[in-house]
Structures are given as structure tokens and as C-alpha cells.
Amino acid sequence: MAKLTPTNSTPGLHVSKPSPSEPATASAVCHCGASASAKGDAQVGALVAGWNSNHGSAHAGGGAA
């Protein structure tokens, strides 16, 4: 299995929730240099929402918005 954690050379968003009884975790690294991590379902939800609004596809050209 490939390493799924995003890095500066492989930016992206990774979310994990091993089981329904464990908290979700997430890490994100953007092309623009921003990075974040979160633990807990609510915090991961907020990180994903922020990623969708401000990073990832918001930087469709690969540069900073």
C-alpha cells in the first residue's frame, strides 16, 4: 500500500476513520504551502470544508489562489 500522507511534493488531503468508535483524523498539504491536521469528527469535517473552499480544486491551475 502506498503512503497516503500528503507532503509538499505530493500535496493533497487524507482522511482516516479506522472504526465507527474511533475519532477521524486528517492531514492536508496544499500546492500553495498551506498545511493542516485535525483529530475528531467535527474538526476533520471543518478541515475538509476549508480544503474544499480554499484549496484543492480551488487551485485548479496548481498555484496559489
N, C-alpha and C positions, 0 to 999 in steps of 0.2 A: 504494500500500500504506500502511496506517495505521502510525503509530509504535507499536511494541509494548512499549516500555519502561514499566514501571509507575511511577506518580508518586503523590503524596499525593492528587491529585484523581481519579486513575484507578488505585486500588490493584489489585494482582494479582501474578502470578508469570509470568515469561518465561524460557524455557529455549531455548538455541540450540546446535546442533551442526552446523556447516556441512558437515562431511565426516567420515567414519569415522576419518580420520587426525588430525583436529584435536581439541583438548580442548573439552568442553562449557563453556558459560558460562551463568550465571543471575543474575537480579536479582529481588527481591521487595520489595513495599511493602504493608503491611497497614493496614486501617482503624484499628487501634489505635495506629499510629505507628511500629511496628517496621519496620526495613528491613534488607536483607542482600544481598550479592552473593557469587558464588563462581566460581572457574575451575578446571577439571579435573573429570573424570568422577566421581571419588569425592566431591569437595567439593560438586558440584552435586547428587549423589544425597542427600547429607546435608541440604542446604538444602531440597530437595523433601520429604524425610521430615519435617523440622521444620515446614515450612509446612503439610503435611497434618495433623500432630498438633496444632499450636498456633495456626494462623492460618487464613486462607481459610475453609473451611466450618466450622471451629471457632467462627467469629464469624458464624454464620448470620444473626443479627439486625443485623449491621453495626457492632456496638460491641465493646468490649474484653471478653475472656473473664474 
